[in-house]
Amino acid sequence: MSASFTARAQALIRKRRLFSTFIITGLIGLVALCVFLPWQSSLHPPGTHQISRAVHDGLLARTSVGGSGTPPKPGNENIPPGQGSASSIQHGTGSADQSNYNWFPKHLQGLLDKPDVNHQHISSEEKNKLTWVQKGVEVYHSMLSMDTSRDSIYQDDGSSPQSILESHKWALRGYADFRGVQFLSGLASAMNGLDISREPRDWFSNNAFCSVKVPGSETKTFRADLDNPVNFRQGVLLGNYNFGIEDGMRAEIESGEVTKAEINKEFPLRRWSDVVWLGAEFVKRKKYLPKLPAQTPATRGFEHVFQYHVIESSTKKVLKEVTGIEAEARGGGLRIADLGVWPGKAYNVESDKSYQAMALISAPSIRGVAYMLAQHKKALGSAYTIDRIHIFDCQDPPKAGDTAIPRLCLYMHVKKVSGASAIEH
């Protein structure tokens, strides 16, 4: 046998051994993968990328709660066990959009605790999402916290709600047997489904307004009109019409004729959460409580909150991105009709704790309700949170021959934080 033939035979044997080793290794790897993946999935279902506690604690330490101007304390050590832990915020598991796992990608998750970093490497759309989720996490945790040092400075400290508002240039209207809710036929299905009365005897008007000349101007006026009727018996607040100070001065602010500093000086008390709370307290004491039979317990807060006919552009922008419902024409805004009538799109904030839910809480028309809960803990007697949000089309039923006009409405369900202790007023 020649030497060349022997060399070729040995080379062939080595190749066969190498091939056999490769096949065996591949089979072992495949078996391991089949065992590992189901186990891994049982720990973290698809899309449930969780934020670390370090990220959340860092985020909370850097941000501040609006409304009263009081910054939150670092960390979330005051949150009741099982509530609002940093690791509980999940990615893409909201019941309204189970398949949207990539709404908040991993590279954005890594930036959550870095609000001061220059984010030039991400798109404007991603910057918006990052900002919304950061703000939403901050506000959500402020609702869960038992720390009352964040409560609004505009509290009942011996002065009546009416005197507090009037000393800050607000006038109040409040009367019983409010009939306006009967004309909001687009909310009928939602209220019926929630077993909420639309009878005038259960409703009270709650209107705060102001009209004050801008200092140094003969023609310009600060105006605001906040109309939010209440049903105290069932704990319902209805945001019917809200035109704030900044809304009336938008053109002047943009042109520089009036600055936000000037508005803050003239109207330090102007936040929706503070004004509406004080107005509701005034109406409850003056109109509701005197009508109650003796020994009847009075509700301390709200379980149901509606925002009717929402037109606020920042809110609609957040809703469009979260729901993914975008019009093809008219600038690509939120396509309200595709939300569907009640119950519309539902997001279970407390059970899902998704990034989408956190973004929703950051929307102005929802954030104001969250601030009301976060900053009135003593008056409410405990910590309360928004645990469910519905986004729906509340169009009025069209008359014969007419076309229904879509109308955006929001519903927030409020509940006491699980495990939260009572807070002495």
C-alpha positions in Angstrom: 0.0 0.0 0.0 1.5 3.3 -1.0 2.2 6.1 1.4 -0.1 8.5 -0.5 -3.0 6.0 -0.3 -2.5 5.6 3.5 -2.5 9.4 4.0 -5.7 9.8 2.0 -7.4 7.1 4.1 -6.4 8.7 7.3 -7.6 12.1 6.2 -11.0 10.5 5.2 -11.3 8.9 8.7 -10.6 12.3 10.4 -13.3 14.0 8.3 -15.8 11.3 9.2 -15.0 11.6 12.9 -15.3 15.4 12.7 -18.6 15.2 10.9 -19.9 12.7 13.5 -18.8 15.0 16.3 -20.6 17.9 14.6 -23.9 15.9 14.2 -23.8 14.7 17.9 -23.1 18.2 19.2 -25.9 19.6 17.1 -28.4 17.0 18.4 -27.4 17.7 22.0 -27.8 21.5 21.4 -31.2 21.0 19.8 -32.4 18.8 22.8 -31.2 21.4 25.2 -32.9 24.2 23.3 -36.2 22.3 23.3 -36.0 21.9 27.1 -34.8 25.4 27.8 -37.2 27.5 25.8 -40.4 26.3 27.4 -38.9 26.8 30.8 -37.7 30.3 29.9 -41.1 31.2 28.4 -42.8 30.1 31.6 -40.8 32.7 33.5 -41.2 35.5 31.0 -44.0 35.1 28.4 -43.3 36.6 24.9 -43.0 40.4 25.1 -42.9 40.7 28.9 -39.5 42.4 29.1 -39.4 43.7 32.7 -37.7 46.9 33.9 -35.2 46.4 36.7 -35.7 47.9 40.1 -32.5 50.0 39.7 -33.9 51.6 36.6 -37.2 52.5 38.3 -35.6 53.8 41.5 -33.2 55.9 39.5 -36.0 57.2 37.4 -38.2 58.1 40.4 -35.2 59.8 42.1 -34.7 62.1 39.1 -38.3 63.1 38.4 -40.8 65.3 40.2 -44.6 65.2 40.5 -46.5 68.2 39.0 -49.5 70.0 40.4 -48.3 71.0 43.8 -44.6 71.4 42.9 -43.5 68.9 45.6 -40.8 66.5 44.3 -41.3 62.8 45.1 -38.8 61.0 47.4 -36.3 58.7 45.8 -37.3 55.1 45.5 -40.6 53.5 46.2 -40.1 52.2 49.7 -43.5 53.5 50.9 -45.4 51.5 48.3 -47.5 48.7 49.8 -46.2 45.2 49.3 -46.9 43.8 45.8 -47.8 47.2 44.4 -45.8 49.2 41.9 -42.5 47.3 42.3 -40.0 48.4 39.8 -39.8 44.9 38.2 -43.5 44.7 37.7 -43.8 47.0 34.6 -44.0 44.7 31.6 -43.7 45.1 27.9 -46.6 44.6 25.5 -48.9 42.5 27.6 -51.9 44.8 27.7 -55.2 43.1 27.0 -56.1 45.7 24.4 -53.1 44.8 22.3 -51.6 41.4 23.0 -49.6 41.3 19.8 -47.8 44.6 20.1 -44.6 43.3 21.7 -42.3 45.7 20.0 -44.0 48.9 21.0 -41.2 49.9 23.5 -38.0 48.2 22.2 -35.2 47.1 24.5 -32.9 49.9 23.5 -35.5 52.4 24.9 -35.9 50.3 28.1 -32.2 50.9 28.7 -32.7 54.6 28.6 -35.6 54.8 31.1 -33.4 56.0 34.0 -31.4 58.4 31.9 -33.7 61.4 31.3 -30.7 63.8 31.0 -28.8 61.9 28.4 -28.7 63.4 24.8 -30.9 61.0 22.8 -29.8 62.0 19.4 -29.4 58.4 18.3 -33.2 57.6 18.6 -36.0 58.9 16.4 -38.5 61.6 17.4 -41.2 59.0 17.7 -39.0 57.0 20.1 -38.2 60.1 22.1 -41.9 60.7 22.6 -42.5 57.2 23.8 -39.6 57.4 26.2 -40.9 60.7 27.6 -44.4 59.3 28.0 -43.4 56.1 29.7 -41.0 58.0 32.1 -43.7 60.4 33.1 -46.3 57.7 33.4 -44.1 55.6 35.7 -43.5 58.6 37.8 -47.2 59.5 38.2 -48.3 55.8 38.6 -45.9 55.3 41.5 -47.0 58.6 43.1 -50.6 57.2 43.2 -49.4 54.0 44.9 -47.1 55.7 47.4 -48.4 56.2 51.0 -46.3 59.4 51.3 -48.7 62.3 52.0 -45.9 64.9 51.8 -46.7 65.1 48.1 -50.3 66.2 48.8 -51.5 69.4 47.1 -50.8 72.6 49.0 -54.4 73.6 48.2 -56.1 71.6 51.0 -58.9 72.2 53.4 -56.8 73.5 56.3 -59.6 75.3 58.1 -60.6 77.4 55.1 -63.6 76.4 53.0 -63.1 75.1 49.5 -65.0 78.1 48.2 -62.9 80.7 50.0 -59.7 79.0 48.7 -60.9 79.2 45.1 -62.3 82.7 45.4 -59.1 84.0 47.0 -57.4 82.8 43.8 -59.8 84.6 41.4 -62.2 81.6 40.7 -65.9 81.8 40.9 -68.1 78.7 41.5 -71.5 77.5 40.3 -73.0 74.4 41.9 -76.6 73.2 42.0 -78.5 70.0 42.6 -80.7 68.1 40.0 -78.3 68.6 37.2 -80.0 67.6 33.9 -77.1 68.0 31.5 -76.0 64.4 31.8 -79.2 63.3 30.2 -78.2 65.1 27.0 -74.9 63.2 26.7 -76.5 60.3 24.9 -73.1 59.0 23.7 -72.3 58.0 27.3 -75.6 56.2 27.8 -74.3 52.7 26.9 -71.2 53.2 29.1 -73.2 54.4 32.1 -75.8 51.7 31.7 -73.1 49.1 31.5 -71.5 50.4 34.7 -74.9 50.7 36.4 -74.5 54.5 36.8 -77.6 56.6 37.2 -78.3 59.3 34.7 -81.2 60.6 36.7 -80.9 64.4 37.5 -81.6 63.8 41.2 -78.2 62.0 41.5 -76.2 64.6 39.7 -74.8 68.0 40.8 -73.3 70.7 38.6 -69.6 71.6 39.5 -68.4 74.6 37.5 -65.4 76.8 38.2 -64.7 79.8 36.0 -62.7 83.0 35.9 -62.3 86.1 33.8 -59.5 88.5 34.8 -57.8 91.3 32.9 -54.2 90.7 32.0 -52.1 93.2 34.0 -51.0 96.1 31.8 -53.4 95.2 29.0 -56.7 96.9 28.0 -57.9 94.1 25.8 -56.5 90.8 26.9 -58.2 88.6 29.5 -57.4 85.5 31.4 -60.3 83.1 31.0 -61.0 79.6 32.1 -64.1 77.4 32.4 -64.0 74.0 34.0 -67.3 72.1 34.0 -67.2 68.7 35.8 -70.6 67.5 37.1 -70.6 64.9 39.9 -72.7 62.0 41.2 -71.6 61.7 44.8 -73.9 58.7 45.6 -72.1 56.5 43.2 -68.7 58.2 43.1 -68.8 59.5 39.6 -66.9 62.5 38.1 -67.7 63.6 34.6 -65.2 65.9 32.7 -67.8 67.6 30.5 -66.0 70.7 29.3 -62.6 72.0 30.4 -61.0 75.2 29.0 -58.0 76.1 31.1 -56.0 79.3 31.5 -53.3 78.2 29.1 -55.9 77.2 26.5 -57.3 80.7 26.4 -53.8 82.3 26.1 -52.2 79.9 23.7 -51.7 82.4 20.9 -50.3 85.0 23.4 -47.9 82.4 24.9 -46.7 81.4 21.5 -46.2 85.0 20.4 -44.4 85.9 23.6 -47.0 88.5 24.6 -47.7 86.6 27.8 -45.3 84.3 29.5 -46.0 81.2 31.5 -44.3 82.9 34.5 -46.8 85.7 34.3 -49.7 83.2 34.2 -48.2 81.3 37.2 -47.9 84.5 39.1 -51.5 85.5 38.5 -53.0 82.0 38.8 -50.8 79.7 41.0 -54.0 77.7 41.6 -55.0 76.6 38.1 -54.3 72.9 37.8 -57.4 70.9 36.8 -56.8 68.4 39.6 -56.8 71.1 42.3 -59.6 73.3 41.0 -62.0 70.5 40.2 -61.3 68.8 43.6 -62.1 72.0 45.5 -65.2 72.6 43.5 -66.5 69.1 44.1 -65.8 69.5 47.8 -67.8 72.8 47.9 -70.7 71.3 46.1 -70.7 68.2 48.3 -70.8 70.2 51.5 -73.3 72.8 50.3 -75.7 70.8 48.2 -75.2 67.0 48.8 -74.5 66.4 52.4 -77.5 68.5 53.7 -79.8 66.3 51.6 -78.6 63.0 53.1 -80.7 61.3 55.8 -79.1 61.1 59.2 -76.3 58.4 59.6 -75.9 58.0 55.9 -72.2 57.5 55.0 -71.0 60.0 52.4 -68.6 58.9 49.6 -65.0 60.3 50.1 -63.8 60.0 46.5 -64.6 58.8 43.0 -64.7 55.3 41.6 -65.7 56.3 38.0 -64.2 59.2 36.0 -65.2 60.1 32.5 -63.6 62.6 30.1 -66.2 63.5 27.5 -65.4 64.7 24.0 -61.7 64.9 24.4 -60.1 67.3 21.9 -56.8 68.0 23.7 -54.1 67.4 21.1 -51.3 66.0 23.3 -53.7 63.4 24.7 -54.9 62.4 21.3 -51.2 62.0 20.1 -50.5 59.6 23.0 -53.7 57.6 22.3 -52.9 57.3 18.6 -49.4 55.9 19.3 -50.6 53.5 22.0 -53.6 52.1 20.2 -51.9 52.1 16.8 -55.2 53.5 15.3 -54.1 56.2 12.8 -56.1 58.0 10.1 -54.8 57.8 6.6 -55.9 61.3 5.8 -56.2 64.6 7.7 -52.7 64.6 9.0 -52.7 61.0 10.2 -54.4 61.8 13.5 -56.3 59.4 15.8 -59.1 57.6 13.9 -61.7 57.8 16.6 -64.4 55.7 14.8 -62.1 52.7 14.7 -61.8 52.7 18.5 -65.4 51.3 18.6 -68.2 52.3 20.9 -68.2 51.3 24.6 -66.2 49.5 25.9 -63.8 50.4 23.1 -60.1 49.7 23.8 -59.5 48.6 27.4 -56.2 48.7 29.2 -55.9 47.0 32.6 -53.3 49.1 34.2 -53.0 47.3 37.6 -52.9 43.8 36.2 -50.8 44.4 33.1 -48.5 47.2 34.1 -47.4 47.5 30.5 -45.4 50.3 28.9 -48.4 51.2 26.9 -50.4 51.7 30.1 -47.7 53.9 31.6 -47.7 56.0 28.4 -51.5 56.4 28.7 -51.2 57.7 32.3 -48.9 60.4 31.0 -51.6 61.8 28.7 -52.9 65.1 30.1 -56.6 64.1 30.1 -55.6 61.0 32.2 -52.7 62.5 34.1 -54.9 65.1 35.7 -57.1 62.4 37.3 -53.9 60.6 38.5 -52.7 63.8 40.1 -56.0 64.3 41.8 -55.6 60.8 43.4 -51.9 61.2 44.2 -52.2 64.6 45.8 -55.3 64.2 48.0 -54.5 61.1 50.0 -55.4 62.6 53.3 -58.8 63.8 52.1 -59.4 60.4 50.4 -58.4 58.5 53.5 -55.9 56.2 51.7 -54.0 55.6 48.5 -56.1 55.2 45.3 -55.0 54.4 41.8 -56.4 54.2 38.3 -56.6 50.4 37.6 -58.4 50.4 34.2 -58.7 52.8 31.2 -61.2 52.6 28.4 -60.8 54.6 25.1 -63.9 54.7 23.0 -66.1 56.5 20.5 -69.0 58.2 22.4 -70.8 59.5 19.3 -74.4 60.5 19.7 -76.8 58.2 18.0 -77.5 59.8 14.6 -80.9 61.1 13.7 -82.7 59.7 10.6 -80.7 60.6 7.5 -77.7 62.0 9.4 -74.2 60.5 9.7 -72.8 59.9 13.1 -69.9 62.1 14.1 -67.1 60.3 16.0 -66.4 61.7 19.5 -63.5 60.7 21.7 -64.2 59.7 25.3 -62.2 58.2 28.1 -63.2 56.2 31.2 -61.0 55.5 34.2 -61.9 53.1 37.0 -60.4 54.0 40.4 -59.8 51.6 43.2 -58.1 51.6 46.6 -54.5 50.4 46.4 -54.3 46.8 47.7 -52.8 46.7 51.1 -52.9 50.4 51.6 -53.6 51.5 55.2 -56.0 54.2 56.3 -54.6 57.8 56.4 -55.9 60.2 59.1 -57.2 63.4 57.8 
